[in-house]
Amino acid sequence: MNIPNILTSARILMIPVCVAVYYIPAWWAGLLASAIFIVAAITDWLDGYLARKLDQSTPFGAFLDPVADKLIVAAALVVLVETHASFWLTIPAIIIIGREIVISALREWMAELGKRASVAVSMIGKVKTAMQMAAIAVLLAAIPGSWLADIGLYGLGLLLLQVSAVLTLWSMFVYLRAAWPEIHWS
């Protein structure tokens, strides 16, 4: 185990903590869940940075890092869909989770063909991830009925989530277009 892998593992351990804290019946629960989610999002950036800077990239880390990212985003989105019960939150959540499944499968398939580099993470993918993390952090803090939701934080989070859903679709099409020459329908 090295520092980047420890950070990635810690991010996975933060998932049940974030969810459990979110459901505490206290006014501060959403804020604390959001803070935990933000720490997890920072470790997402930090573990990759340290792996490159300290030359500590490992096959285990390369596997676990994207899994950790997808798990925390999916868990948070499921909690938010359940809590807010909104069409305008549910549709982007479905788009985001669905895209992650499609692109994960595409990357695995392209790796089997020896062409994983053609579907490597792009800049639009990084922007999409940052937008998703910001949207989810805001929405976690804006628990329905809280003063943060009442002052418009929910609307801001929803707008950010809508934008991230558009970026999610765009990045998916970029990856699919890159893989298109390898896709055979027969």
LINFENRA-V807978 format. One record per residue. RES is the residue in one letter. PHI is phi in degrees with one decimal (* if undefined). OMEGA is omega in degrees with one decimal (none if undefined). D_LAST is the distance of its C-alpha to the last C-alpha in Angstrom with 2 decimals. Layout:
BEGIN
res->[RES,RES]
phi->[PHI,PHI]
omega->[OMEGA,OMEGA]
d_last->[D_LAST,D_LAST]
END
This chain:
BEGIN
res->[M,N,I,P,N,I,L,T,S,A,R,I,L,M,I,P,V,C,V,A,V,Y,Y,I,P,A,W,W,A,G,L,L,A,S,A,I,F,I,V,A,A,I,T,D,W,L,D,G,Y,L,A,R,K,L,D,Q,S,T,P,F,G,A,F,L,D,P,V,A,D,K,L,I,V,A,A,A,L,V,V,L,V,E,T,H,A,S,F,W,L,T,I,P,A,I,I,I,I,G,R,E,I,V,I,S,A,L,R,E,W,M,A,E,L,G,K,R,A,S,V,A,V,S,M,I,G,K,V,K,T,A,M,Q,M,A,A,I,A,V,L,L,A,A,I,P,G,S,W,L,A,D,I,G,L,Y,G,L,G,L,L,L,L,Q,V,S,A,V,L,T,L,W,S,M,F,V,Y,L,R,A,A,W,P,E,I,H,W,S]
phi->[*,-120.3,-59.6,-58.7,-68.6,-65.6,-62.5,-64.0,-63.1,-62.4,-61.7,-65.8,-68.1,-72.5,-60.5,-64.9,-65.9,-60.0,-65.1,-62.0,-62.6,-56.4,-88.3,-64.7,-79.7,-140.8,-62.4,-91.0,-59.5,-64.1,-63.7,-68.7,-60.7,-62.6,-62.4,-63.4,-62.1,-63.7,-59.8,-62.3,-63.9,-66.4,-65.0,-60.5,-69.9,-65.3,-65.1,-66.8,-60.4,-67.1,-60.4,-74.0,-64.4,-94.2,53.1,-116.7,-68.7,-133.6,-58.9,-62.4,-64.2,-62.8,-77.9,-73.8,-57.4,-66.8,-65.7,-60.0,-60.9,-66.5,-64.8,-69.8,-65.6,-63.0,-61.4,-64.2,-65.1,-62.9,-61.4,-66.6,-62.3,-63.9,-72.4,-88.0,44.8,-120.4,-56.2,-72.3,-100.1,-66.3,-61.6,-60.8,-63.0,-63.4,-60.8,-65.4,-67.0,-61.7,-61.5,-62.2,-66.3,-61.5,-70.5,-63.0,-64.3,-62.0,-63.6,-62.9,-64.3,-64.4,-64.2,-62.9,-83.8,76.7,-125.0,-58.5,-61.2,-72.9,-123.3,-68.8,-59.1,-105.4,-62.7,-62.6,-64.1,-70.4,-64.4,-57.4,-63.5,-61.0,-64.9,-61.5,-61.8,-63.6,-60.4,-66.0,-59.7,-64.6,-66.5,-62.3,-71.3,-94.8,-59.6,-51.5,89.3,-78.9,-63.8,-67.2,-67.9,-65.9,-88.9,103.6,-64.7,-60.2,-61.5,-62.8,-61.3,-64.3,-61.9,-61.1,-67.7,-62.1,-62.9,-66.3,-66.4,-64.1,-62.5,-61.6,-64.2,-60.3,-65.2,-63.4,-65.4,-61.8,-65.9,-64.6,-64.5,-64.7,-89.2,-50.9,-60.1,-93.8,-84.6,-118.9,-89.6,-107.0]
omega->[175.6,-175.1,179.0,179.1,176.0,177.6,178.6,178.3,177.8,178.7,178.1,179.4,179.0,-176.0,-179.9,178.1,179.6,-179.5,-179.1,179.5,-178.5,-176.5,175.3,-178.3,179.2,-176.3,-175.5,-173.9,179.6,178.2,-179.9,176.9,177.6,179.0,177.9,178.7,178.8,176.4,178.2,178.9,178.1,178.5,176.4,178.2,-173.5,-177.7,177.4,178.5,-178.2,178.7,178.5,-175.1,-177.3,-177.0,-178.6,175.8,178.3,175.5,177.8,178.5,178.5,176.7,-170.5,-176.1,179.3,177.1,179.3,180.0,-177.3,-179.8,-176.8,177.6,-179.0,179.7,-180.0,179.9,178.2,178.0,-178.9,178.0,179.5,-176.1,-173.0,178.7,-177.0,175.1,-175.2,173.6,-176.8,-178.1,176.4,178.8,177.8,179.1,-177.1,-179.3,178.7,178.9,-179.4,178.2,-178.8,-176.1,175.6,177.9,179.4,179.8,178.9,-179.7,179.1,176.6,177.2,177.6,-178.0,-176.6,-178.1,-177.8,-178.9,176.0,176.3,-178.7,-179.3,178.5,178.9,176.5,179.0,177.7,178.1,-179.5,179.0,179.8,178.2,-178.3,179.1,-179.5,-177.4,178.5,178.9,-178.2,176.5,-179.6,-173.3,177.6,-179.6,179.6,179.0,179.5,178.0,176.2,-178.2,-179.2,174.1,-179.8,178.3,179.3,177.1,179.4,178.8,177.4,178.1,179.2,177.5,179.0,-180.0,176.5,176.2,177.4,178.2,178.1,179.9,-179.0,177.7,179.2,176.6,179.5,179.2,178.2,178.5,-178.1,-173.0,180.0,-178.7,-177.9,178.8,-175.5,-179.5,none]
d_last->[43.31,44.01,44.96,41.50,40.12,43.21,42.66,39.02,40.21,43.01,40.58,38.82,42.27,43.18,40.56,42.56,45.76,44.58,43.47,46.69,48.88,47.22,48.33,51.93,54.14,55.89,55.97,54.83,51.78,49.30,50.91,50.77,47.14,46.33,48.32,46.46,43.12,44.44,45.52,42.05,40.54,43.05,42.17,38.53,39.78,42.50,40.52,38.14,41.16,43.10,40.28,40.13,43.91,44.96,42.15,41.25,37.46,36.05,32.63,33.91,34.93,31.65,29.93,32.68,33.46,30.32,30.43,34.07,33.38,30.74,32.97,36.07,34.45,32.71,35.98,38.06,35.84,35.91,39.70,40.06,38.01,40.17,43.36,42.91,40.95,40.02,37.12,37.45,37.02,34.45,31.80,31.95,31.94,28.73,27.15,28.48,27.55,24.05,23.45,24.77,22.37,19.29,20.63,21.73,18.32,16.88,19.77,19.31,15.67,16.78,19.74,17.76,16.20,19.83,19.48,21.39,23.91,21.59,21.73,25.39,27.79,28.83,32.13,30.74,29.59,33.16,34.73,32.54,33.67,37.30,37.22,35.74,38.39,41.15,40.08,39.87,43.20,44.89,43.52,44.57,48.07,48.23,48.54,49.30,53.06,53.78,55.81,52.89,50.77,53.81,54.30,50.82,48.88,46.37,45.72,45.26,42.83,40.87,40.73,39.57,36.85,35.68,35.59,33.74,31.09,30.61,30.46,27.99,25.56,26.29,25.70,22.39,21.23,22.66,20.69,17.36,18.21,19.05,15.76,13.72,13.35,11.66,9.15,5.60,3.79,0.00]
END
